[in-house]
Amino acid sequence: MSAHRLPATTADVGHTMSALKSKGVTMLAIGSVDDAGVSRVEGVPVERLVHLTREGLQVSRKLDGSAVDDSCGRRDGDLRLVPDLARLVPLSEQPGWAWAPADAFDLDGSRSGGCQRWFAATQVAAAEAAGLSVRMAFESEWSLVAPSSPSPSLNGTAMDEGRWAGADHDAATHPGQVGLGQVAEYGRELVATLGALGLRVQQFHPEHAPARLGLSVVGNGPLGAADDVVLLRDAVRQVSARHGRRASFAPIVEPGAPGCGARLRLSVHDADGSTLADGTRRYLMRPVGEAFLAGVLRELPALCALGAAHPASYLRLRPSQRAGAWQCWSRESREAALRLVGGVIGTGKRSTHAEVRSFDASGNPYLVVGGVLAAGLAGVREELRLPLDTCGDPGELSDHERAAAGILRLPTSLTETAEAFADSSVLAEAMGETLHGSVLAMRRADGKRYSDTMPDHLAALSRWRY
């Protein structure tokens, strides 16, 4: 793929501007996500669209290189953000505004080596060059709370607990009718809002914890899936605020309670159709599909640096919490980090897919989809095979039984996953020196800075960042 974006023609931009103005849109939110997984935005008047598509919006380089506490590893210099007009959409919850994701360029017009969205695009192109088409979607979970007065700060971090609001502790410990009844109108409005943004919802439901909700959308291309989840999270926050609630996508809101994940669903196709169905390998996988999943499984400890990027992620990533804490795969167990989900009768070839269960919303979605693609493609190139699959909860096995089955625990801290990330030649090569080095430096610094931090403080650090 070209390292430069050809500017949109004046006619194209003029048509876009006219269409936006006809819908009452006067402001454009140019979106990006930094290395710590935090969504960033720059607002500009729509009248500047021609300038933006040709010259970009000049911003500080720290915009995409921030750590979990907003400190920045890439301080010097500026970037130019160029909005992707193909993904521009009016924001139904913010009248007068539209949103478009941006790609980052250096001031000389070349692609920024630290552009996370460009990394994802290069891996999509690599998959296409290998004859593969991959579809992905993030399954979103969030906690819904009612705002309250902030508690005293803890080491400078406001401890705004809020009170649980999605349902009471007794009624919402499972996805039941009582829990749904308490958020029915909220859910209906949220699904309608997402539909107006072009996102098709598959299901909405209370999760297996008090005040925790879940939602899944129809799959998209990997780059589109990352754009989708950025839009989805903003819509959830806006609808929640309209209902007098506050939504948190943080990996853990309350230490000891089940956390919120951002599982990644994926399917892999070639010219003959799904590579995860209608084959001769285990569970009817074809060799290329098995190799792709084997590559992902191998790189999972390193991928956690991209998909479980906050120190608090490791309060969520615990055994026997359906969080995918074990480096193994399964066709049934939700405790395995990688799960193969078979299709139902009549749709098996179309609906069979895999899911990576270890990630949460602290992961930059562009880094996540790009990293998973890079890992899977490495598996295809090396013709990897999956080990034996796992049944049940590996946490209920003895250490000896897990060792015999080759089941390993995924990293238990950000420091541990940072070192796995450092050792991954697959991700280092795919991401390039600038992006890989920046992410590694951030994860090492955050892991060291918060290594002795108490769980309550870690939860507070992430509670309202995501």
Wavefront OBJ file of the C-alpha trace (Angstrom):
o trace
v 0.000 0.000 0.000
v 1.134 3.525 -0.708
v 2.770 5.445 2.114
v 0.907 8.580 1.034
v -2.773 9.337 0.809
v -3.857 10.986 -2.431
v -5.905 14.036 -1.487
v -9.603 13.932 -2.214
v -10.620 16.025 -5.194
v -12.205 19.391 -4.564
v -15.418 18.083 -6.135
v -15.515 15.105 -3.751
v -14.973 17.298 -0.735
v -17.480 19.858 -1.938
v -20.123 17.153 -2.300
v -19.345 15.899 1.221
v -19.570 19.407 2.660
v -22.916 20.009 0.957
v -24.293 16.717 2.230
v -23.184 17.498 5.783
v -24.615 20.995 5.755
v -27.933 19.662 4.456
v -28.077 17.586 7.653
v -27.261 20.577 9.851
v -23.661 19.505 10.475
v -21.271 22.390 11.038
v -18.484 20.739 13.066
v -16.269 17.725 12.401
v -14.741 15.582 15.168
v -11.484 14.110 13.877
v -10.897 10.946 15.863
v -7.833 8.937 16.815
v -6.906 6.486 19.562
v -3.601 6.752 21.423
v -1.212 4.001 22.474
v -2.984 3.728 25.847
v -6.323 3.015 24.161
v -7.864 6.403 24.959
v -9.998 7.986 22.233
v -8.811 11.467 21.289
v -10.588 14.060 19.183
v -9.970 17.414 17.522
v -12.968 19.562 16.539
v -12.866 21.700 13.394
v -15.495 23.589 11.364
v -16.795 21.736 8.323
v -15.695 24.681 6.148
v -12.092 23.538 6.677
v -12.713 20.158 5.055
v -10.905 20.990 1.803
v -7.857 22.137 3.750
v -7.986 19.101 6.022
v -8.042 16.561 3.208
v -5.153 18.220 1.393
v -2.900 19.394 4.200
v -4.239 17.750 7.336
v -4.677 19.158 10.810
v -1.388 19.897 12.538
v -1.308 18.538 16.099
v 1.262 17.638 18.729
v 2.899 14.248 18.318
v 1.946 13.442 21.902
v -1.634 12.925 20.688
v -0.941 9.293 19.777
v 1.862 8.521 22.213
v 0.260 8.978 25.618
v 0.611 6.606 28.558
v -2.152 5.694 30.997
v -1.520 8.825 33.090
v -1.358 11.110 30.008
v 2.427 11.363 30.146
v 3.943 11.168 26.692
v 6.851 9.222 25.302
v 6.819 10.955 21.908
v 6.992 14.632 22.878
v 8.897 16.357 20.081
v 7.447 17.452 16.769
v 4.017 17.527 15.175
v 1.756 15.287 13.129
v -0.838 15.963 10.474
v -4.196 14.245 10.885
v -6.096 13.572 7.662
v -9.740 12.462 8.087
v -10.944 9.406 6.198
v -14.018 10.773 4.432
v -15.112 7.270 3.432
v -15.960 6.627 7.098
v -17.403 10.050 7.957
v -20.778 9.882 9.733
v -23.068 12.450 11.413
v -23.376 11.896 15.166
v -27.042 11.472 16.019
v -26.425 12.057 19.739
v -24.422 15.240 19.100
v -26.500 17.362 16.694
v -24.426 19.529 14.394
v -21.394 17.243 14.595
v -19.976 14.493 12.387
v -17.106 12.119 13.122
v -14.341 10.722 10.945
v -11.320 8.621 11.929
v -7.952 10.069 10.988
v -4.683 8.757 9.639
v -1.462 10.348 10.877
v 1.206 11.795 8.585
v 4.539 13.404 9.276
v 4.952 17.027 8.259
v 6.759 16.046 5.038
v 3.646 14.186 3.870
v 4.901 10.660 4.556
v 2.958 8.224 6.678
v 3.775 8.454 10.362
v 5.541 5.343 11.589
v 3.499 5.607 14.775
v 0.075 5.673 13.086
v -1.921 2.855 14.655
v -4.674 2.998 12.024
v -2.141 2.716 9.217
v -0.616 -0.331 10.919
v -4.031 -1.990 10.848
v -4.458 -1.074 7.173
v -1.076 -2.570 6.249
v -2.022 -5.878 7.871
v -5.335 -5.924 6.018
v -3.341 -5.462 2.809
v -0.970 -8.270 3.837
v -3.930 -10.600 4.364
v -5.333 -9.694 0.965
v -1.942 -10.362 -0.632
v -2.044 -13.817 0.957
v -5.483 -14.410 -0.574
v -7.342 -14.037 2.715
v -10.319 -11.926 3.686
v -10.851 -11.437 7.408
v -13.948 -10.110 9.138
v -13.916 -8.935 12.726
v -16.085 -7.374 15.411
v -15.581 -6.375 19.027
v -18.086 -7.557 21.616
v -18.500 -4.668 24.041
v -19.153 -4.818 27.775
v -19.581 -1.839 30.079
v -20.651 -0.906 33.587
v -23.595 1.470 33.962
v -23.554 3.614 37.079
v -25.333 6.667 38.398
v -23.071 9.670 39.045
v -22.427 10.684 42.624
v -20.246 13.213 44.402
v -16.578 12.273 44.043
v -14.945 10.664 47.034
v -11.659 12.122 48.295
v -8.806 11.606 45.866
v -6.331 8.779 46.312
v -2.803 9.854 45.397
v -4.270 12.571 43.218
v -6.797 10.304 41.466
v -10.462 11.073 42.036
v -12.268 8.029 43.420
v -15.689 8.706 41.917
v -17.344 5.409 42.715
v -20.903 6.177 41.714
v -23.587 3.726 42.730
v -24.612 0.713 40.697
v -27.560 1.597 38.481
v -28.067 -0.900 35.674
v -29.816 -3.270 38.060
v -29.519 -4.155 41.711
v -26.902 -6.583 42.973
v -29.344 -9.425 43.529
v -31.324 -9.168 40.300
v -28.546 -8.697 37.753
v -26.164 -11.523 38.502
v -27.314 -13.252 35.317
v -28.747 -12.053 31.986
v -32.389 -12.385 33.026
v -35.704 -10.692 32.312
v -35.598 -8.722 35.573
v -32.281 -7.157 34.661
v -33.423 -6.425 31.115
v -36.588 -4.765 32.366
v -34.523 -2.222 34.274
v -32.667 -1.102 31.152
v -35.238 -1.854 28.441
v -35.843 1.724 27.289
v -32.149 2.517 27.532
v -31.322 -0.516 25.396
v -33.971 0.304 22.798
v -32.669 3.853 22.384
v -29.073 2.677 22.254
v -29.765 0.163 19.488
v -31.612 2.863 17.503
v -28.699 5.266 17.955
v -26.192 2.698 16.762
v -28.379 1.942 13.764
v -28.324 5.639 12.828
v -24.515 5.411 12.867
v -24.575 2.469 10.475
v -23.867 -0.201 13.094
v -26.083 -3.282 13.022
v -26.642 -4.749 16.469
v -26.853 -8.510 16.871
v -27.861 -8.585 20.528
v -28.045 -6.491 23.703
v -28.271 -8.007 27.180
v -27.452 -7.684 30.894
v -24.193 -9.486 31.669
v -23.223 -11.870 34.477
v -22.529 -9.113 36.998
v -24.414 -6.255 38.636
v -24.864 -3.185 36.420
v -22.860 -4.680 33.562
v -24.255 -4.721 30.036
v -23.118 -6.309 26.794
v -23.703 -5.734 23.105
v -22.426 -7.269 19.878
v -22.553 -5.910 16.341
v -22.337 -7.447 12.880
v -18.791 -8.029 11.657
v -16.866 -5.752 9.339
v -13.444 -5.655 7.757
v -10.724 -5.342 10.419
v -10.195 -1.608 9.910
v -13.944 -1.023 9.839
v -14.375 -3.110 13.014
v -11.915 -0.859 14.835
v -13.730 2.254 13.586
v -17.030 0.673 14.631
v -16.041 0.124 18.243
v -14.739 3.685 18.632
v -18.116 4.957 17.420
v -20.004 2.451 19.565
v -18.285 3.441 22.805
v -18.973 7.122 22.217
v -22.637 6.381 21.466
v -22.957 4.330 24.667
v -21.523 7.197 26.711
v -23.875 9.721 25.103
v -27.041 7.622 25.513
v -26.043 6.757 29.083
v -25.629 10.452 29.936
v -29.050 11.205 28.483
v -30.478 8.603 30.858
v -28.686 10.135 33.839
v -26.107 7.359 33.928
v -22.389 7.053 33.327
v -20.856 4.248 31.273
v -17.432 2.802 31.996
v -15.648 0.415 29.629
v -12.770 0.044 32.094
v -11.430 -3.501 32.463
v -12.314 -3.449 36.146
v -14.587 -1.048 37.998
v -14.534 -2.717 41.404
v -11.650 -5.014 42.434
v -12.851 -8.548 42.986
v -15.917 -8.137 40.766
v -16.073 -9.511 37.212
v -14.590 -7.084 34.725
v -15.587 -5.768 31.325
v -14.027 -7.342 28.259
v -13.759 -6.448 24.601
v -13.640 -9.857 22.973
v -12.587 -9.907 19.348
v -14.589 -12.123 16.984
v -12.986 -13.077 13.688
v -13.577 -15.229 10.643
v -11.059 -16.010 7.905
v -12.029 -16.650 4.290
v -10.205 -17.441 1.076
v -11.391 -18.038 -2.485
v -13.046 -21.297 -1.408
v -14.981 -19.762 1.495
v -14.552 -20.026 5.253
v -11.255 -21.529 6.362
v -12.782 -22.461 9.728
v -15.461 -24.759 8.287
v -15.980 -27.512 5.703
v -12.440 -28.852 6.067
v -10.743 -32.041 7.210
v -8.913 -30.825 10.317
v -10.334 -30.774 13.839
v -13.851 -29.398 14.025
v -13.846 -29.163 10.213
v -11.207 -26.443 10.018
v -9.120 -26.216 6.874
v -5.292 -26.075 7.134
v -5.044 -22.346 6.506
v -7.707 -21.602 9.132
v -6.008 -23.784 11.717
v -2.636 -22.177 10.939
v -4.102 -18.683 11.348
v -5.552 -19.524 14.770
v -2.335 -21.275 15.795
v -0.406 -18.105 15.007
v -2.766 -16.047 17.141
v -2.541 -18.554 19.998
v 1.263 -18.510 19.915
v 1.455 -14.714 20.110
v -1.232 -14.211 22.760
v 1.132 -13.262 25.632
v 2.576 -10.510 23.439
v -0.819 -9.523 22.031
v -1.996 -8.784 25.566
v 0.309 -5.742 25.436
v -1.978 -4.440 22.693
v -5.344 -5.710 23.905
v -4.965 -5.560 27.707
v -2.974 -2.350 27.883
v -3.721 -0.955 31.336
v -2.255 -2.180 34.643
v -5.857 -2.714 35.796
v -6.396 -5.164 32.908
v -4.671 -7.809 35.002
v -7.223 -7.457 37.773
v -9.741 -8.639 35.172
v -7.575 -11.272 33.465
v -8.007 -13.884 36.197
v -8.862 -17.601 36.060
v -12.442 -18.800 36.448
v -13.859 -15.384 35.499
v -14.610 -16.140 31.811
v -11.870 -13.653 30.966
v -9.659 -15.933 28.854
v -6.740 -16.060 31.290
v -5.216 -19.267 29.901
v -3.095 -19.613 26.755
v -5.075 -22.443 25.250
v -7.936 -22.920 22.818
v -11.276 -24.616 23.081
v -14.461 -25.216 21.148
v -16.636 -24.776 24.205
v -14.818 -23.400 27.243
v -15.105 -19.656 27.833
v -12.082 -19.856 30.117
v -9.754 -20.451 27.172
v -8.172 -17.352 25.628
v -9.036 -18.548 22.112
v -12.398 -20.113 21.407
v -13.703 -21.670 18.200
v -17.432 -21.026 17.870
v -19.233 -23.444 15.576
v -22.099 -22.322 13.381
v -25.673 -23.452 13.853
v -27.446 -25.850 11.524
v -27.937 -24.272 8.137
v -25.400 -21.483 8.643
v -22.291 -23.398 9.730
v -20.033 -22.353 6.873
v -21.105 -18.735 7.209
v -21.277 -18.322 10.963
v -18.362 -20.378 12.261
v -15.817 -18.010 13.796
v -13.208 -17.657 16.505
v -13.017 -15.243 19.406
v -10.100 -13.912 21.417
v -11.384 -13.465 24.965
v -8.428 -11.875 26.744
v -8.786 -8.279 25.549
v -10.532 -5.289 27.099
v -11.300 -1.699 26.108
v -7.893 -0.397 27.203
v -6.513 -1.843 23.981
v -6.263 0.496 21.004
v -8.606 -1.318 18.577
v -6.387 -0.533 15.567
v -3.389 -2.077 17.310
v -5.521 -5.064 18.334
v -6.837 -5.899 14.863
v -3.452 -5.253 13.273
v -1.639 -7.370 15.844
v -4.060 -10.296 15.547
v -3.790 -10.184 11.755
v 0.006 -10.142 11.917
v 0.029 -13.093 14.322
v -2.432 -15.106 12.237
v -0.604 -14.427 8.982
v 2.671 -15.555 10.566
v 0.939 -18.788 11.500
v -0.214 -19.249 7.899
v 3.276 -18.607 6.523
v 4.781 -21.110 8.945
v 1.957 -23.632 8.485
v 1.491 -23.935 12.240
v -0.738 -26.553 13.844
v -2.914 -26.097 16.919
v -2.189 -28.205 20.012
v -4.939 -30.320 21.518
v -7.942 -28.277 22.544
v -9.080 -27.789 26.132
v -12.378 -28.690 27.767
v -13.763 -27.199 30.956
v -12.008 -24.722 33.226
v -8.193 -25.080 33.269
v -8.261 -23.368 36.665
v -9.797 -26.522 38.124
v -6.859 -28.654 36.983
v -3.727 -29.231 39.017
v -0.458 -27.603 38.005
v 0.738 -31.028 36.848
v -2.368 -31.570 34.698
v -2.041 -28.143 33.096
v 1.647 -28.691 32.406
v 0.928 -32.063 30.826
v -1.697 -30.442 28.584
v 0.598 -27.546 27.674
v -1.761 -24.972 29.194
v 0.008 -21.810 30.290
v -1.258 -18.824 32.222
v -1.290 -15.599 30.239
v 0.682 -12.671 31.743
v -0.440 -11.616 35.198
v 0.900 -8.055 34.998
v 1.605 -5.355 32.440
v 5.328 -5.783 33.074
v 5.129 -9.464 32.187
v 3.221 -8.883 28.966
v 5.592 -6.031 28.021
v 8.492 -8.486 28.044
v 6.528 -10.985 25.959
v 5.816 -8.142 23.537
v 9.521 -7.259 23.449
v 10.351 -10.868 22.557
v 7.814 -11.124 19.716
v 9.685 -10.855 16.441
v 6.364 -11.260 14.619
v 4.872 -8.095 16.112
v 8.139 -6.153 15.995
v 8.487 -6.785 12.260
v 4.842 -6.081 11.476
v 4.595 -2.888 13.528
v 7.923 -1.380 12.592
v 10.558 0.132 14.846
v 8.745 3.395 15.619
v 5.356 1.986 16.637
v 6.655 -1.166 18.310
v 9.263 0.817 20.220
v 6.764 3.412 21.375
v 4.254 0.846 22.638
v 6.982 -1.187 24.350
v 8.379 1.875 26.125
v 4.901 2.843 27.318
v 4.030 -0.620 28.624
v 7.347 -0.989 30.420
v 7.036 2.451 31.994
v 3.426 1.900 33.090
v 4.213 -1.570 34.408
v 7.076 -0.237 36.503
v 5.219 2.878 37.676
v 2.224 0.910 38.977
v 3.861 -2.356 40.007
v 3.168 -1.775 43.716
v -0.169 -0.010 43.317
v -3.094 -1.334 45.334
v -6.053 -2.816 43.402
v -8.440 -0.045 44.492
v -6.131 2.595 43.072
v -5.573 0.649 39.850
v -9.321 0.412 39.370
v -9.645 4.148 39.991
v -6.936 4.864 37.411
v -8.924 3.192 34.654
v -12.501 3.713 35.817
v -13.321 6.802 33.730
v -10.587 6.662 31.107
v -12.475 4.145 28.976
l 1 2 3 4 5 6 7 8 9 10 11 12 13 14 15 16 17 18 19 20 21 22 23 24 25 26 27 28 29 30 31 32 33 34 35 36 37 38 39 40 41 42 43 44 45 46 47 48 49 50 51 52 53 54 55 56 57 58 59 60 61 62 63 64 65 66 67 68 69 70 71 72 73 74 75 76 77 78 79 80 81 82 83 84 85 86 87 88 89 90 91 92 93 94 95 96 97 98 99 100 101 102 103 104 105 106 107 108 109 110 111 112 113 114 115 116 117 118 119 120 121 122 123 124 125 126 127 128 129 130 131 132 133 134 135 136 137 138 139 140 141 142 143 144 145 146 147 148 149 150 151 152 153 154 155 156 157 158 159 160 161 162 163 164 165 166 167 168 169 170 171 172 173 174 175 176 177 178 179 180 181 182 183 184 185 186 187 188 189 190 191 192 193 194 195 196 197 198 199 200 201 202 203 204 205 206 207 208 209 210 211 212 213 214 215 216 217 218 219 220 221 222 223 224 225 226 227 228 229 230 231 232 233 234 235 236 237 238 239 240 241 242 243 244 245 246 247 248 249 250 251 252 253 254 255 256 257 258 259 260 261 262 263 264 265 266 267 268 269 270 271 272 273 274 275 276 277 278 279 280 281 282 283 284 285 286 287 288 289 290 291 292 293 294 295 296 297 298 299 300 301 302 303 304 305 306 307 308 309 310 311 312 313 314 315 316 317 318 319 320 321 322 323 324 325 326 327 328 329 330 331 332 333 334 335 336 337 338 339 340 341 342 343 344 345 346 347 348 349 350 351 352 353 354 355 356 357 358 359 360 361 362 363 364 365 366 367 368 369 370 371 372 373 374 375 376 377 378 379 380 381 382 383 384 385 386 387 388 389 390 391 392 393 394 395 396 397 398 399 400 401 402 403 404 405 406 407 408 409 410 411 412 413 414 415 416 417 418 419 420 421 422 423 424 425 426 427 428 429 430 431 432 433 434 435 436 437 438 439 440 441 442 443 444 445 446 447 448 449 450 451 452 453 454 455 456 457 458 459 460 461 462 463 464 465 466
